[in-house]
Amino acid sequence: MAYSNQEQRMNASAGLASVGTAGLLVAIKAWALWQTGALSVGASLADSAVDLVISAAGLVAILYAAKPADDDHAFGHSSAEDLAALGQALIVLGSAAAIGIAAVRRLLSPTPPELAAQGAGIAVMIASALITAALVWWQGRVARSTGNKVVAADRLHYVGDLLPTLGAILALWLSHDFGWSDVDSIVALIAAAIMLSGAGRIGVGAWNALMDRAAPDDVIEGIAAIARDWPGVRGFHDLKTRTAGAQIFVNLHIELDGDQTLEEAHDIGAALKRAIVEAYPQADVIIHKDVYRS
């Protein structure tokens, strides 16, 4: 899909906003961790640090993947998104493992460390939640306007980040008012589990795309339905798809009457291609024309 100049600017603005937000959150959460010593805040900090790396890689992927095809990359540069996502998944896995191990050790410790400055920590985490919510709003607006799946995926990631932040607020409040310090480690374990689950989804999706996995079944069935019912198309075969980043590459052989002119055959194929792209804007479609044999 080719973005207009305005859409490219909006996509880039969402990427820059994501990087800026992640950097700000890392700074204020690092201060909150230093003040409170709360592992739940540390989990939220680690999540934001991962977000910073992911957002930076996402911005690079948005800019690089938007480059047009060239002599060395005839099918474009969209696989950059998948390479970035695979690296991001590995980083998330490492961070989640470190947080989980630290949380278990603290739970098993006979003398868990006392939390401090919970009030300041709560204030920072509330500010973090509000900043994240503002970013999610802007990313949602951009994703709806441009259809960019990188921005949409990044938005979903930040929506998921709100849970560890709210969990840290809960842990600090319970520790301050009721002395329930173990809640901090429990929240950290939950956050680590969420990060592991997310890393698994990101990593599997990126791996499948890099291995040229076919598009989802519903997309393939939708393309087949369009081709099957298209005027002038007597049949089709060898419908093949693969994914790369946000793009879907489609190869399709259609069968046409052999007694019509080349111009008529071309018009049928061109109209069918436009219909497929209209239904699936991220599709890059190649249609081969064969003579129909009854």
Secondary structure, DSSP 8 states (H G I E B T S, - for coil): ----HHHHHHHHHHHHHHHHHHHHHHHHHHHHHHHH--HHHHHHHHHHHHHHHHHHHHHHHHHHHTS---SS-TT-STHHHHHHHHHHHHHHHHHHHHHHHHHHHHHH-SS------HHHHHHHHHHHHHHHHHHHHHHHHHHHHH--HHHHHHHHHHHHHHHHHHHHHHHHHHHHHH--THHHHHHHHHHHHHHHHHHHHHHHHHHHHHTT----HHHHHHHHHHHHTSTT--EEEEEEEEEETTEEEEEEEEEE-TTS-HHHHHHHHHHHHHHHHHHSTTEEEEEEEEE---
